[in-house]
Amino acid sequence: MRIVVTLDVMLARRKMKAKDLAERVGITEANLSLLRTGKVKGVRFETLAKICEALQCKPADLLDIEEGDPVDEASG
């Protein structure tokens, strides 16, 4: 089982560009891109709260769980 970031879905629902969200939240487009693709190991609650505020959603709207084999901690 692994956590999947569904930020692109919420961006599409809100008809907002990633560039605009990054600007509102105060993070770089590069960091937002890493978050959107799930290539980050963590996200600060403060950043998550700002994203939720900008998109008028809850954290559960941005994160999901994908069932399957557990991810091997050593390989990431």
Residue pairs with C-beta under 8 A, 6 or more apart in sequence:
1 65
1 66
1 67
1 68
1 70
2 65
2 66
2 68
2 71
3 38
3 63
3 64
3 65
3 66
4 38
4 63
4 64
4 65
4 66
5 35
5 36
5 37
5 38
5 62
5 63
6 61
6 62
6 63
6 64
7 35
7 36
7 51
7 62
8 36
10 55
10 57
10 61
10 62
11 17
11 18
11 21
11 55
14 55
14 56
16 54
16 55
18 29
18 32
18 33
18 36
19 29
21 32
21 51
21 54
21 55
22 28
22 29
22 31
22 32
24 50
24 54
25 32
25 47
25 50
25 51
25 54
26 50
27 47
31 40
34 40
35 43
48 59
48 62
51 62
52 58
52 59
52 61
52 62
55 61
55 62
